[in-house]
């Protein structure tokens, strides 16, 4: 019942955003966009957030033509006692001119919020550079640096994440490829077990834009980490081992 209620709320949210966008927000330099997604496993930087169970997710973004934007993301989770994640985010984006290269800069802060597990709440500051048409027409290269003073909750260690991502369409077939690799490090020994204070995560997959339904995308990807699983239970191992993740996303 919780998941069904959340799905209806997410659909109402993004549908309402679309309706509002069609009723005059552009005269104030504002635009609204959103999405609803169903995924077989909510993986965040390679680690499951839902004990390898499916998740229903929704997001929306209110953007001003100055570059300032506000976003919110919601998903069902299984993090401690939390069953839902609701993350507000504020940022600023602007194009840059670096000689013949014209990347887009995106900086801001996101607050990872778990309404029924407040000890897991934490802010994270980020900076991203996105490059278009790097190796092929329509492709995108993303680099980002993220920092949090409270990794995975209140009074947690400082944490850093560095991620490199790439996406490319396969000509005009509707198919495309996605790949990313990330590195996460915290200033606390043995935080990830096995004496490790860091780990690497990765993702490799293919997606397909469903031509008969505007804004609908299907993706199948392998997602995993190099976290040492010695001594872990089978469920703990599945949380960080490489697994297949299937996601359907509808944007508005």
C-alpha positions as semicolon CSV with decimal commas, in nm:
position;residue;x (nm);y (nm);z (nm)
1;X;0,000;0,000;0,000
2;X;0,286;0,240;0,081
3;X;0,448;0,182;-0,258
4;X;0,117;0,225;-0,441
5;X;0,043;0,549;-0,255
6;X;0,391;0,678;-0,329
7;X;0,357;0,596;-0,700
8;X;0,027;0,783;-0,723
9;X;0,180;1,080;-0,541
10;X;0,483;1,082;-0,770
11;X;0,268;1,068;-1,083
12;X;0,048;1,347;-0,949
13;X;0,357;1,552;-0,866
14;X;0,521;1,536;-1,207
15;X;0,190;1,556;-1,392
16;X;0,103;1,863;-1,190
17;X;0,442;2,008;-1,274
18;X;0,373;1,957;-1,644
19;X;0,030;2,115;-1,612
20;X;0,177;2,414;-1,430
21;X;0,445;2,451;-1,694
22;X;0,173;2,478;-1,957
23;X;-0,001;2,757;-1,770
24;X;0,228;3,058;-1,776
25;X;0,536;2,988;-1,565
26;X;0,756;3,065;-1,862
27;X;0,656;3,432;-1,841
28;X;0,851;3,443;-1,514
29;X;1,152;3,266;-1,665
30;X;1,059;2,942;-1,489
31;X;1,023;2,587;-1,615
32;X;0,916;2,262;-1,450
33;X;1,017;1,909;-1,538
34;X;0,988;1,573;-1,370
35;X;1,006;1,197;-1,398
36;X;0,870;0,873;-1,256
37;X;1,082;0,558;-1,252
38;X;1,039;0,193;-1,161
39;X;1,366;0,008;-1,095
40;X;1,442;-0,351;-0,999
41;X;1,699;-0,231;-0,742
42;X;1,776;0,119;-0,616
43;X;2,156;0,136;-0,633
44;X;2,337;0,447;-0,510
45;X;2,705;0,452;-0,602
46;X;2,692;0,078;-0,645
47;X;2,528;-0,005;-0,310
48;X;2,163;-0,109;-0,282
49;X;1,935;0,121;-0,087
50;X;1,638;-0,117;-0,091
51;X;1,791;-0,454;0,002
52;X;1,792;-0,549;-0,367
53;X;1,413;-0,505;-0,389
54;X;1,230;-0,292;-0,651
55;X;1,183;0,081;-0,595
56;X;0,943;0,343;-0,726
57;X;1,094;0,687;-0,765
58;X;0,981;1,036;-0,856
59;X;1,157;1,367;-0,910
60;X;1,088;1,721;-1,022
61;X;1,294;2,029;-1,097
62;X;1,189;2,394;-1,092
63;X;1,445;2,594;-1,291
64;X;1,490;2,965;-1,359
65;X;1,651;3,092;-1,679
66;X;1,923;3,254;-1,463
67;X;2,055;2,903;-1,399
68;X;1,922;2,867;-1,045
69;X;1,714;2,554;-0,980
70;X;1,541;2,357;-0,704
71;X;1,486;1,982;-0,722
72;X;1,335;1,708;-0,509
73;X;1,380;1,331;-0,535
74;X;1,178;1,061;-0,359
75;X;1,208;0,682;-0,342
76;X;1,109;0,394;-0,123
77;X;1,415;0,254;0,060
78;X;1,524;0,016;0,332
79;X;1,782;0,215;0,526
80;X;1,774;0,134;0,896
81;X;1,415;0,205;1,002
82;X;1,351;0,429;0,701
83;X;1,109;0,324;0,429
84;X;1,131;0,648;0,228
85;X;1,398;0,887;0,107
86;X;1,303;1,247;0,025
87;X;1,592;1,467;-0,091
88;X;1,564;1,844;-0,153
89;X;1,836;2,001;-0,367
90;X;1,932;2,351;-0,476
91;X;2,189;2,441;-0,736
92;X;2,309;2,666;-1,013
93;X;2,405;2,574;-1,369
94;X;2,577;2,781;-1,636
95;X;2,760;2,719;-1,965
96;X;3,136;2,781;-1,971
97;X;3,369;2,878;-2,252
98;X;3,705;2,696;-2,233
99;X;3,855;2,774;-2,570
100;X;3,674;2,559;-2,822
101;X;3,526;2,346;-2,541
102;X;3,192;2,451;-2,397
103;X;3,107;2,243;-2,089
104;X;2,817;2,311;-1,854
105;X;2,899;2,380;-1,488
106;X;2,656;2,263;-1,218
107;X;2,715;2,337;-0,848
108;X;2,488;2,296;-0,549
109;X;2,392;2,105;-0,237
110;X;2,162;1,808;-0,182
111;X;2,024;1,693;0,154
112;X;1,978;1,316;0,184
113;X;1,671;1,293;0,404
114;X;1,507;0,986;0,561
115;X;1,194;1,100;0,747
116;X;1,183;0,801;0,986
117;X;1,560;0,759;1,025
118;X;1,694;1,109;1,089
119;X;2,032;0,981;1,210
120;X;2,105;0,886;0,848
121;X;2,038;1,237;0,715
122;X;2,332;1,421;0,563
123;X;2,411;1,717;0,333
124;X;2,636;1,684;0,029
125;X;2,798;1,957;-0,180
126;X;2,868;1,891;-0,547
127;X;3,033;2,031;-0,855
128;X;2,978;1,887;-1,202
129;X;3,108;1,949;-1,552
130;X;2,916;1,807;-1,849
131;X;3,068;1,791;-2,197
132;X;2,853;1,730;-2,506
133;X;2,953;1,574;-2,840
134;X;3,291;1,458;-2,710
135;X;3,349;1,144;-2,916
136;X;3,027;1,114;-3,115
137;X;2,725;1,324;-3,203
138;X;2,477;1,327;-2,917
139;X;2,709;1,180;-2,655
140;X;2,771;1,322;-2,308
141;X;3,065;1,306;-2,067
142;X;3,000;1,388;-1,700
143;X;3,258;1,455;-1,431
144;X;3,161;1,535;-1,075
145;X;3,312;1,589;-0,730
146;X;3,097;1,549;-0,418
147;X;3,182;1,625;-0,054
148;X;2,989;1,559;0,266
149;X;3,090;1,646;0,624
150;X;2,865;1,366;0,759
151;X;2,897;1,054;0,545
152;X;2,590;0,831;0,589
153;X;2,445;1,027;0,878
154;X;2,487;1,266;1,167
155;X;2,838;1,292;1,309
156;X;2,968;1,063;1,037
157;X;3,313;1,093;0,883
158;X;3,399;1,334;0,603
159;X;3,343;1,175;0,266
160;X;3,441;1,239;-0,097
161;X;3,310;1,094;-0,420
162;X;3,455;1,134;-0,769
163;X;3,258;1,001;-1,066
164;X;3,314;0,987;-1,441
165;X;3,015;0,896;-1,659
166;X;2,957;0,860;-2,031
167;X;2,648;0,806;-2,246
168;X;2,621;0,770;-2,625
169;X;2,338;0,698;-2,870
170;X;2,382;0,416;-3,119
171;X;2,312;0,612;-3,438
172;X;1,935;0,653;-3,491
173;X;1,835;0,311;-3,357
174;X;1,686;0,439;-3,033
175;X;1,944;0,236;-2,841
176;X;2,233;0,383;-2,647
177;X;2,514;0,290;-2,412
178;X;2,592;0,411;-2,060
179;X;2,900;0,362;-1,843
180;X;3,037;0,516;-1,526
181;X;3,304;0,462;-1,264
182;X;3,316;0,623;-0,921
183;X;3,556;0,642;-0,630
184;X;3,434;0,704;-0,274
185;X;3,663;0,772;0,024
186;X;3,597;0,859;0,389
187;X;3,833;0,960;0,669
188;X;3,751;0,665;0,893
189;X;3,944;0,335;0,890
190;X;3,747;0,017;0,815
191;X;3,430;0,213;0,734
192;X;3,346;-0,028;0,449
193;X;3,483;-0,339;0,622
194;X;3,796;-0,540;0,551
195;X;4,012;-0,250;0,668
196;X;3,891;-0,031;0,380
197;X;3,808;0,338;0,397
198;X;3,737;0,363;0,023
199;X;3,583;0,171;-0,265
200;X;3,519;0,185;-0,640
201;X;3,179;0,146;-0,802
202;X;3,086;0,096;-1,167
203;X;2,796;0,074;-1,407
204;X;2,779;-0,052;-1,767
205;X;2,455;-0,084;-1,959
206;X;2,232;-0,018;-2,258
207;X;1,914;0,184;-2,287
208;X;1,631;0,223;-2,534
209;X;1,407;0,522;-2,601
210;X;1,060;0,382;-2,665
211;X;0,951;0,564;-2,980
212;X;0,581;0,489;-2,937
213;X;0,571;0,654;-2,591
214;X;0,730;0,998;-2,567
215;X;0,972;1,030;-2,275
216;X;0,979;0,658;-2,190
217;X;1,323;0,496;-2,156
218;X;1,420;0,140;-2,062
219;X;1,766;0,060;-1,928
220;X;1,946;-0,264;-1,837
221;X;2,278;-0,226;-1,658
222;X;2,534;-0,418;-1,453
223;X;2,610;-0,229;-1,131
224;X;2,861;-0,320;-0,862
225;X;3,151;-0,232;-0,633
226;X;3,490;-0,370;-0,531
227;X;3,400;-0,371;-0,159
228;X;3,559;-0,669;0,019
229;X;3,275;-0,910;0,111
230;X;3,477;-1,150;0,328
231;X;3,284;-1,217;0,647
232;X;2,960;-1,069;0,514
233;X;2,626;-1,248;0,514
234;X;2,474;-1,346;0,179
235;X;2,234;-1,048;0,187
236;X;2,518;-0,809;0,272
237;X;2,719;-0,945;-0,019
238;X;2,429;-0,901;-0,262
239;X;2,402;-0,539;-0,150
240;X;2,745;-0,452;-0,293
241;X;2,823;-0,728;-0,545
242;X;2,769;-0,675;-0,917
243;X;2,407;-0,727;-1,018
244;X;2,170;-0,658;-1,305
245;X;1,938;-0,357;-1,267
246;X;1,643;-0,288;-1,497
247;X;1,480;0,055;-1,494
248;X;1,184;0,213;-1,672
249;X;1,174;0,594;-1,664
250;X;0,903;0,832;-1,790
251;X;1,002;1,196;-1,815
252;X;0,758;1,487;-1,837
